[in-house]
Amino acid sequence: MTLPQDITNLQSKMSAAVREHWKAFLFEGILLVILGLAAMIAPLIAGLAFTIFLGWMFLISGVAGLVMTFWARQMPGFWWSLLSAVLAVGAGIILLARPAQGVLTLTIVIGAYFLAEGVATIMYALEHRRELSERWSWMLFSGVLDILISAMIITGLPGSAEWAIGLLVGINLVFGGASLIGMAAAARKG
């Protein structure tokens, strides 16, 4: 088979699978929207829950990293792998032991990320304004919005830690859920 034919065949099979299981996508979408709205209503609780979840992820991945590092200790980079695993375990323990401080730290990181992302997006938009004609202004707007969000988060510290992570996670869940609901509705019709 040729590559375009393989891609068409794969797309056909995926469309059939989505049509067959549209109810599962609808259920997941509704659940994500409900969880997202709950996170937006109670952002501090959502931020703490996210921090605890992240703590467990770091801890579990760090322990797995330690096991794998010692199992393959003859491999090059043993000490770097060991350091990485120990740092993950340490980060997990800290986030689980002090989730409120973890929320504050994560809020600072998110604020810095939005600032860096905003500057990068603005520079990208300005560099591509000739090739992208009118569409570059949307990228510029997105970059400015990122910087404004960053300013709200950073200038509002430590108070913004109470709402920033939970609100952003909530917004993400609502949009993700809405997209699944839309996909399920389209699959149901098709």
C-alpha positions as CSV (number, residue, x, y, z in Angstrom):
1,M,0.0,0.0,0.0
2,T,1.1,3.6,-0.6
3,L,1.3,6.1,2.2
4,P,-1.7,8.2,1.1
5,Q,-3.8,5.0,0.9
6,D,-2.6,3.9,4.4
7,I,-3.6,7.3,5.8
8,T,-7.0,7.2,4.2
9,N,-7.6,3.7,5.5
10,L,-6.5,4.7,9.0
11,Q,-8.8,7.8,9.0
12,S,-11.7,5.6,7.8
13,K,-11.1,3.1,10.7
14,M,-10.8,6.0,13.2
15,S,-14.0,7.6,12.0
16,A,-15.8,4.2,12.3
17,A,-14.5,3.7,15.8
18,V,-15.6,7.2,16.9
19,R,-19.0,6.7,15.4
20,E,-19.3,3.3,17.1
21,H,-18.3,4.7,20.6
22,W,-19.8,8.2,20.4
23,K,-21.7,7.7,23.7
24,A,-18.4,7.1,25.5
25,F,-16.9,10.3,24.1
26,L,-20.1,12.2,25.1
27,F,-20.0,10.8,28.7
28,E,-16.3,11.7,29.0
29,G,-17.0,15.2,27.6
30,I,-19.8,15.8,30.0
31,L,-17.7,14.5,32.9
32,L,-14.8,16.8,32.0
33,V,-17.1,19.8,31.7
34,I,-18.6,19.1,35.1
35,L,-15.1,18.7,36.7
36,G,-13.9,21.8,34.9
37,L,-16.8,23.9,36.2
38,A,-16.2,22.5,39.7
39,A,-12.6,23.5,39.5
40,M,-13.6,27.0,38.4
41,I,-16.1,27.3,41.3
42,A,-13.6,26.0,43.9
43,P,-10.2,26.9,42.4
44,L,-8.2,26.5,45.7
45,I,-9.5,23.0,46.2
46,A,-8.8,22.2,42.5
47,G,-5.3,23.7,42.8
48,L,-4.5,21.6,45.9
49,A,-5.9,18.5,44.2
50,F,-3.7,19.1,41.2
51,T,-0.7,19.7,43.3
52,I,-1.2,16.5,45.2
53,F,-1.8,14.6,41.9
54,L,1.4,16.1,40.6
55,G,3.2,15.1,43.8
56,W,2.2,11.5,43.4
57,M,3.3,11.5,39.7
58,F,6.7,12.8,40.7
59,L,7.0,10.3,43.5
60,I,5.9,7.3,41.4
61,S,8.1,8.3,38.4
62,G,11.1,8.9,40.7
63,V,10.8,5.5,42.4
64,A,10.4,3.8,39.0
65,G,13.4,5.8,37.9
66,L,15.5,4.7,40.9
67,V,14.5,1.0,40.2
68,M,15.4,1.3,36.6
69,T,18.7,3.2,37.3
70,F,19.9,0.5,39.7
71,W,18.7,-2.3,37.4
72,A,20.7,-0.9,34.5
73,R,23.6,0.6,36.5
74,Q,26.2,-0.5,33.9
75,M,24.7,1.9,31.3
76,P,26.4,5.2,30.7
77,G,24.9,8.2,32.5
78,F,24.2,6.3,35.7
79,W,24.9,9.3,38.0
80,W,22.7,11.6,35.9
81,S,19.9,9.1,35.9
82,L,20.2,8.6,39.6
83,L,20.2,12.4,40.2
84,S,17.1,12.8,38.0
85,A,15.3,10.0,39.9
86,V,16.2,11.4,43.3
87,L,15.1,14.9,42.3
88,A,11.7,13.5,41.2
89,V,11.3,11.6,44.5
90,G,12.2,14.7,46.4
91,A,9.8,16.9,44.4
92,G,7.0,14.4,45.0
93,I,7.7,14.2,48.7
94,I,7.8,18.0,49.0
95,L,4.5,18.5,47.0
96,L,2.8,15.8,49.1
97,A,4.1,17.0,52.4
98,R,3.3,20.7,51.8
99,P,0.7,21.0,49.1
100,A,-0.2,24.6,49.9
101,Q,3.4,25.8,49.4
102,G,3.4,23.6,46.3
103,V,0.4,25.5,44.9
104,L,2.3,28.8,45.4
105,T,5.5,27.4,43.7
106,L,3.5,26.0,40.8
107,T,1.7,29.4,40.5
108,I,5.0,31.2,40.2
109,V,6.2,28.7,37.5
110,I,2.9,29.1,35.6
111,G,3.3,32.9,35.8
112,A,6.8,32.7,34.4
113,Y,5.7,30.3,31.7
114,F,2.9,32.6,30.5
115,L,5.4,35.5,30.5
116,A,8.0,33.6,28.4
117,E,5.3,32.1,26.1
118,G,3.8,35.6,25.6
119,V,7.1,37.1,24.6
120,A,8.0,34.2,22.3
121,T,4.5,34.4,20.6
122,I,4.8,38.1,20.1
123,M,8.3,37.7,18.6
124,Y,7.1,34.9,16.4
125,A,4.1,37.0,15.2
126,L,6.3,40.0,14.4
127,E,8.8,37.9,12.5
128,H,6.1,36.3,10.4
129,R,3.8,39.3,9.8
130,R,4.7,39.4,6.1
131,E,4.1,35.8,5.4
132,L,0.9,35.4,7.5
133,S,-0.8,38.6,6.2
134,E,-3.7,39.4,8.5
135,R,-3.4,36.3,10.6
136,W,-0.3,37.4,12.4
137,S,-2.3,39.9,14.4
138,W,-4.1,36.9,16.1
139,M,-0.8,35.5,17.2
140,L,0.2,39.0,18.5
141,F,-3.0,39.2,20.4
142,S,-2.4,35.8,21.9
143,G,1.0,36.8,23.0
144,V,-0.2,40.0,24.6
145,L,-3.0,38.0,26.4
146,D,-0.4,35.6,27.8
147,I,1.6,38.5,29.1
148,L,-1.5,40.1,30.7
149,I,-2.4,36.7,32.4
150,S,1.2,36.5,33.6
151,A,1.0,40.0,35.1
152,M,-2.2,39.2,36.8
153,I,-0.7,36.0,38.3
154,I,2.7,37.4,39.3
155,T,1.5,40.8,40.6
156,G,-1.3,39.0,42.6
157,L,1.1,36.7,44.4
158,P,0.7,35.1,46.9
159,G,-3.1,35.6,46.7
160,S,-3.3,34.5,43.0
161,A,-2.1,31.0,44.2
162,E,-5.6,30.6,45.6
163,W,-7.2,30.8,42.1
164,A,-4.7,30.6,39.3
165,I,-4.0,26.8,39.0
166,G,-7.5,25.7,39.8
167,L,-9.0,28.2,37.3
168,L,-6.6,27.3,34.6
169,V,-7.1,23.6,35.1
170,G,-10.9,24.2,35.1
171,I,-10.8,26.1,31.9
172,N,-8.7,23.4,30.3
173,L,-11.1,20.7,31.4
174,V,-14.2,22.7,30.2
175,F,-12.7,23.2,26.7
176,G,-11.4,19.6,26.5
177,G,-14.9,18.3,27.5
178,A,-16.7,20.6,25.1
179,S,-14.5,19.4,22.3
180,L,-15.3,15.8,23.1
181,I,-19.0,16.6,23.3
182,G,-18.8,18.3,19.9
183,M,-16.9,15.3,18.5
184,A,-19.5,12.9,19.9
185,A,-22.4,15.0,18.4
186,A,-20.8,15.0,15.0
187,A,-20.1,11.2,15.2
188,R,-23.7,10.6,16.2
189,K,-25.0,12.4,13.1
190,G,-22.4,10.7,10.8
